Amino acid sequence: MEEHLEIERRFFVGQGSEKPWRVLEASSKVIQYYLDANFLRLQGHTLVYNEAVEIIRLEEETRTIFLSEKDWTVRIRFRDERTTLTLKGRRRNATASELEWNIERALAEQIVAQREHPFVEKRRYLWGGVDGLVWEVDEFEGELSPLVLAEVELPSEDASVELPSWLGEEITGDHSWSNASLARRKSEFTLD
């Protein structure tokens, strides 16, 4: 079951801070759409969206996890050439259940085209910390620019991590700053 958990800490990144993640590090263009979880159903072992689009057949373990969680956040991510469907459960502190599958781009585009979905656009950078952990730094685009957030995945909630000097306030567990929440409220977003 542990491979189906996401444990992460999240932080603001100050606008005036240095930007070491931009130097010789990998980056990707990311667009994430947030689907209405009420349209996602399990028919036998198959996840179905909007009563018609069959997405993926679940193994017994993932089916059990899916049925055990009541409040999934459903995301389709287009990241460079890779397309994923992700289900995230309710976050408790730094931990949430997470199920993720690679899916065909055409299938994802078909689902996204069915209705308007909240979305975020960002450039994601990967930055290696001095402790060997990999930070994901997201520079948001469009209505969310110039917001920059950083997160690091951890093996456990009590794992030690060397915090880079360019981090700002920690927002771990603050649901109002999740990507799903930002997607839904981006039209009201302003930076002071």
Long-range contacts (C-beta under 8 A, 24 or more apart in sequence): 1-61, 1-65, 4-61, 4-62, 4-65, 4-97, 4-98, 4-99, 5-95, 5-96, 5-97, 5-98, 6-88, 6-95, 6-96, 6-97, 6-98, 6-153, 7-94, 7-95, 7-153, 7-154, 7-155, 7-156, 7-157, 7-159, 8-94, 8-151, 8-152, 8-153, 8-154, 8-172, 9-94, 9-151, 9-152, 9-154, 9-161, 9-170, 9-172, 10-149, 10-150, 10-151, 10-170, 10-171, 10-172, 10-174, 10-177, 11-149, 11-150, 11-151, 11-163, 11-167, 11-168, 11-169, 11-170, 11-171, 11-172, 12-148, 12-149, 12-150, 12-167, 12-168, 12-169, 12-171, 13-137, 13-148, 13-149, 13-150, 13-166, 13-167, 13-168, 14-166, 14-168, 15-146, 15-148, 15-191, 17-165, 17-166, 17-168, 18-165, 18-166, 19-166, 20-127, 20-164, 20-166, 21-125, 21-126, 21-127, 21-135, 21-137, 21-150, 22-125, 25-125, 25-126, 25-127, 25-128, 26-125, 26-126, 27-123, 27-124, 27-125, 27-126, 28-79, 28-80, 28-123, 28-124, 29-79, 29-80, 29-121, 29-123, 30-77, 30-78, 30-79, 30-120, 30-121, 30-122, 30-123, 30-124, 30-138, 31-77, 31-78, 31-119, 31-120, 31-121, 32-75, 32-76, 32-77, 32-78, 32-119, 32-120, 32-122, 32-179, 32-183, 33-75, 33-76, 33-77, 33-112, 33-117, 33-118, 33-119, 33-183, 34-73, 34-74, 34-75, 34-117, 34-118, 34-119, 34-179, 34-180, 34-183, 34-184, 35-74, 35-75, 35-76, 35-111, 35-117, 36-74, 36-115, 36-117, 37-71, 37-72, 37-73, 37-74, 40-72, 40-74, 40-87, 42-66, 42-67, 47-85, 49-111, 49-114, 50-111, 50-114, 50-115, 53-107, 53-110, 53-111, 53-114, 55-85, 55-101, 55-103, 55-107, 55-111, 56-85, 56-101, 56-103, 62-99, 65-97, 65-99, 66-99, 68-97, 69-97, 73-178, 73-180, 75-179, 75-180, 76-103, 76-108, 76-111, 76-112, 78-105, 78-108, 79-124, 83-108, 88-180, 91-173, 91-175, 91-178, 93-157, 93-172, 93-173, 94-154, 94-157, 94-172, 94-173, 95-157, 118-180, 118-183, 118-184, 118-186, 119-183, 120-144, 120-179, 120-182, 120-183, 120-186, 127-164, 129-161, 129-162, 129-164, 130-162, 131-160, 131-161, 131-162, 133-161, 133-162, 135-164, 138-179, 140-182, 142-186, 143-186, 143-187, 143-189, 144-182, 144-186, 144-189, 146-191, 147-182, 147-189, 147-191, 149-177
